[in-house]
Amino acid sequence: MTLEKPAAETAQHSPSITLDGVVKRFGDNTVLHGVDLQIHPGEFIALVGPSGAGKSTLLRLLNGSHSPTEGHVQVLGREPARCSRRELRRLRTEIGFVFQQFGLVGRLTALENVLMGALGSLSMPRYGITTYPKRLRERAVENLERVGLVDQRFQRCDTLSGGQQQRVAIARMLMQDARLVLADEPVASLDPAASISVLETLKKLSAEDGFTVVCSLHQVDLALEVSDRIVAVRDGQFILDKPTHTTDEPEIRAIYQAHRGA
């Protein structure tokens, strides 16, 4: 007699992301060429490759901003391209985003910005900290503590350093209870010390909460430092997909050198 696995257990072992023969064209320009990929729950993926290689397009396919020209993209058990608007909105509540430019409201405090991450779970807009339920205010403080900024919770975000602002953005993302986090060049505008601090924070939270991370990076040393797996893209194709511990820096840098020499 074969016992069926509980739905929750099956979901835990199913891929977070599956790309099957994905092609993406914009007019006559083919940006992705028949790519295949599987990413499993809890993995921290560093997506590397030259500018224009197709990394940002891939992230937009994952959040449903673009649809594949050919092939299938499945995210958290659903195909964004086949979702209704309502279904896509629901899917996006499970996907967190970390952007290069932070996306914070500078005149608001760190705490207010973090609370905005919970707006998707509320039926009406909120204005000011006290208009949010107490349980959410407490969670927002806890999430700021998790990123090391609880003492700055009442400080305007435009007075924080770049690294601090990005950690506020990560705390805001935590309010979603996301199962997947897409990070598009999250440390491109930060100095080296702030960059490693931000990425180590994201890695630690991923390990603690079990969410999957796909992080687009240009900094090879940082990709090797924080990721579980390196996926390299060049000219719209995946040319390397290896566990990080089996990958070395010259192997990745050769991808950029080959691109410059093309």
C-alpha positions as CSV (number, residue, x, y, z in Angstrom):
1,M,0.0,0.0,0.0
2,T,1.4,3.4,-1.0
3,L,0.7,6.3,1.3
4,E,0.3,9.8,-0.2
5,K,2.4,12.5,1.3
6,P,0.6,15.3,3.0
7,A,0.1,18.4,0.8
8,A,2.3,20.5,3.0
9,E,5.2,18.0,2.8
10,T,4.8,17.7,-1.0
11,A,4.9,21.5,-1.4
12,Q,8.1,21.6,0.8
13,H,9.9,19.2,-1.6
14,S,8.5,20.7,-4.9
15,P,10.8,23.2,-6.7
16,S,10.1,26.9,-5.9
17,I,10.9,27.7,-9.5
18,T,10.9,25.7,-12.7
19,L,11.9,27.1,-16.1
20,D,11.2,24.7,-19.0
21,G,12.4,25.7,-22.5
22,V,11.9,29.4,-21.8
23,V,12.5,31.8,-24.7
24,K,11.9,35.5,-24.4
25,R,11.9,37.8,-27.4
26,F,11.3,41.5,-27.6
27,G,10.5,42.1,-31.3
28,D,13.4,40.6,-33.3
29,N,15.7,40.5,-30.2
30,T,15.9,37.2,-28.4
31,V,16.9,37.8,-24.8
32,L,16.6,34.3,-23.4
33,H,17.2,31.2,-25.5
34,G,15.4,28.1,-24.4
35,V,16.6,28.0,-20.8
36,D,15.8,25.3,-18.3
37,L,16.3,25.7,-14.5
38,Q,15.0,24.3,-11.2
39,I,15.4,26.1,-7.9
40,H,14.4,24.4,-4.6
41,P,13.0,25.8,-1.4
42,G,15.5,27.5,0.8
43,E,18.2,27.8,-1.8
44,F,20.2,31.1,-2.1
45,I,21.0,31.5,-5.8
46,A,23.5,34.0,-7.1
47,L,22.6,35.0,-10.6
48,V,25.7,36.3,-12.3
49,G,26.7,37.5,-15.8
50,P,27.5,40.5,-17.9
51,S,25.1,43.4,-18.3
52,G,22.5,42.6,-20.9
53,A,22.9,38.9,-20.4
54,G,19.2,38.4,-19.5
55,K,19.3,38.5,-15.7
56,S,16.7,41.2,-15.1
57,T,14.5,39.7,-17.8
58,L,14.6,36.4,-15.9
59,L,13.6,38.1,-12.7
60,R,10.7,39.8,-14.4
61,L,9.5,36.5,-15.8
62,L,9.5,35.1,-12.2
63,N,7.3,37.9,-10.8
64,G,4.9,37.9,-13.8
65,S,5.9,41.3,-15.2
66,H,6.9,39.5,-18.4
67,S,5.5,36.4,-20.0
68,P,7.6,33.9,-21.9
69,T,7.5,33.9,-25.7
70,E,7.9,30.1,-25.6
71,G,8.2,27.6,-22.8
72,H,6.8,27.6,-19.3
73,V,7.7,29.5,-16.0
74,Q,6.4,28.0,-12.8
75,V,6.7,29.9,-9.5
76,L,5.6,28.5,-6.2
77,G,3.4,26.0,-8.0
78,R,1.8,28.4,-10.4
79,E,2.4,29.8,-13.9
80,P,2.4,33.6,-13.7
81,A,1.7,33.9,-17.4
82,R,-1.6,31.9,-16.9
83,C,-2.7,33.6,-13.8
84,S,-5.7,36.0,-13.8
85,R,-5.0,39.4,-12.4
86,R,-6.4,38.4,-9.0
87,E,-4.4,35.2,-9.0
88,L,-1.2,37.1,-9.9
89,R,-1.8,39.6,-7.1
90,R,-2.2,36.7,-4.7
91,L,1.0,35.1,-6.0
92,R,3.0,38.3,-5.6
93,T,2.0,38.5,-1.9
94,E,4.3,35.4,-1.6
95,I,7.2,37.0,-3.5
96,G,9.4,39.6,-1.8
97,F,11.5,42.1,-3.7
98,V,14.7,43.8,-2.8
99,F,15.7,46.5,-5.2
100,Q,18.9,48.4,-6.0
101,Q,17.3,51.8,-5.1
102,F,15.6,50.5,-1.9
103,G,12.1,51.8,-2.7
104,L,11.7,53.6,0.6
105,V,9.8,56.8,1.5
106,G,12.6,59.0,2.7
107,R,10.5,61.3,4.8
108,L,9.0,58.4,6.8
109,T,10.7,56.7,9.7
110,A,12.3,53.2,9.4
111,L,9.3,51.8,11.3
112,E,6.7,53.3,9.1
113,N,8.5,52.0,6.0
114,V,8.6,48.5,7.4
115,L,4.9,48.6,8.3
116,M,4.2,49.4,4.7
117,G,5.3,45.8,3.9
118,A,2.1,44.6,5.6
119,L,-0.3,46.8,3.5
120,G,-1.2,43.8,1.3
121,S,-2.8,42.1,4.2
122,L,-4.9,45.0,5.2
123,S,-8.3,46.0,3.7
124,M,-7.7,49.8,3.9
125,P,-4.7,52.2,3.5
126,R,-3.0,53.3,6.7
127,Y,-1.5,56.7,7.6
128,G,0.8,56.9,10.5
129,I,2.2,54.2,12.9
130,T,-0.7,54.2,15.3
131,T,-3.2,53.3,12.5
132,Y,-1.7,49.9,12.1
133,P,-2.8,47.0,14.4
134,K,-0.7,46.5,17.5
135,R,0.4,43.0,16.3
136,L,1.8,44.5,13.1
137,R,3.6,47.3,15.0
138,E,5.2,44.6,17.2
139,R,6.2,42.5,14.2
140,A,7.7,45.5,12.5
141,V,9.9,46.3,15.5
142,E,10.9,42.6,15.7
143,N,11.9,42.6,12.0
144,L,14.0,45.8,12.5
145,E,15.7,44.1,15.4
146,R,16.4,41.1,13.1
147,V,18.3,43.3,10.6
148,G,20.1,45.2,13.4
149,L,18.2,48.5,13.2
150,V,15.8,48.5,16.1
151,D,17.5,51.6,17.6
152,Q,16.9,53.5,14.4
153,R,13.2,52.7,14.2
154,F,12.1,56.3,14.7
155,Q,14.8,57.8,12.4
156,R,13.8,59.2,9.0
157,C,15.0,56.9,6.2
158,D,16.6,59.7,4.2
159,T,19.0,60.2,7.1
160,L,20.2,56.6,7.2
161,S,23.2,55.2,5.3
162,G,22.7,53.3,2.1
163,G,23.4,50.0,3.8
164,Q,21.0,50.8,6.6
165,Q,18.3,51.7,4.1
166,Q,18.7,48.4,2.3
167,R,18.3,46.6,5.6
168,V,15.1,48.6,6.3
169,A,13.9,47.4,2.9
170,I,14.7,43.8,3.9
171,A,12.8,44.2,7.1
172,R,9.8,45.6,5.1
173,M,10.0,42.5,2.9
174,L,9.9,40.3,6.0
175,M,6.4,41.6,6.8
176,Q,5.1,39.7,3.8
177,D,6.2,36.3,5.1
178,A,7.4,35.7,1.5
179,R,8.3,32.2,0.3
180,L,10.5,33.6,-2.5
181,V,12.7,36.7,-2.6
182,L,13.9,38.3,-5.8
183,A,16.9,40.7,-5.3
184,D,17.9,42.7,-8.4
185,E,21.4,44.1,-7.8
186,P,20.6,44.9,-4.2
187,V,24.1,46.1,-3.3
188,A,25.2,47.8,-6.6
189,S,25.1,51.2,-5.0
190,L,26.8,50.2,-1.7
191,D,30.4,50.2,-0.6
192,P,32.1,46.8,0.0
193,A,31.5,46.7,3.8
194,A,27.9,47.6,3.5
195,S,27.4,45.2,0.6
196,I,28.6,42.2,2.6
197,S,26.6,43.2,5.6
198,V,23.4,43.4,3.6
199,L,24.0,40.1,1.8
200,E,24.9,38.3,5.0
201,T,21.8,39.6,6.6
202,L,19.7,38.3,3.7
203,K,21.4,35.0,3.8
204,K,20.9,34.6,7.6
205,L,17.2,35.4,7.3
206,S,16.8,33.0,4.5
207,A,18.4,30.2,6.5
208,E,16.2,31.1,9.6
209,D,12.9,31.4,7.7
210,G,13.4,29.0,4.9
211,F,12.6,31.3,2.0
212,T,14.3,31.0,-1.4
213,V,16.5,33.8,-2.7
214,V,17.4,34.6,-6.3
215,C,19.9,37.4,-6.2
216,S,21.3,39.1,-9.3
217,L,24.9,40.2,-8.6
218,H,27.9,41.6,-10.5
219,Q,30.3,41.2,-7.6
220,V,31.9,37.8,-8.1
221,D,33.5,37.7,-4.6
222,L,30.2,38.4,-2.9
223,A,28.4,35.8,-5.0
224,L,30.9,33.2,-3.8
225,E,30.7,34.4,-0.2
226,V,26.9,34.2,0.4
227,S,25.3,31.8,-2.1
228,D,24.6,28.1,-2.1
229,R,24.6,27.9,-5.9
230,I,25.9,30.0,-8.8
231,V,23.9,30.3,-12.0
232,A,25.7,32.2,-14.7
233,V,24.0,33.8,-17.7
234,R,25.7,35.0,-20.9
235,D,23.9,36.0,-24.1
236,G,20.6,34.7,-22.8
237,Q,21.8,31.2,-22.0
238,F,22.8,29.5,-18.7
239,I,26.4,28.6,-19.2
240,L,27.2,27.6,-15.6
241,D,25.0,26.1,-12.8
242,K,27.0,24.7,-9.9
243,P,27.1,24.5,-6.1
244,T,29.1,27.4,-4.9
245,H,31.6,25.3,-3.0
246,T,32.6,23.6,-6.3
247,T,33.0,27.0,-8.1
248,D,36.1,29.3,-8.0
249,E,36.5,32.9,-8.8
250,P,38.5,32.5,-12.1
251,E,35.8,30.2,-13.5
252,I,33.2,33.0,-13.0
253,R,35.4,35.8,-14.1
254,A,36.1,34.0,-17.4
255,I,32.4,34.4,-18.2
256,Y,32.8,38.2,-18.1
257,Q,36.1,38.1,-20.0
258,A,34.6,35.9,-22.8
259,H,31.8,38.4,-23.1
260,R,34.2,41.4,-23.5
261,G,36.1,39.5,-26.1
262,A,33.0,38.6,-28.1
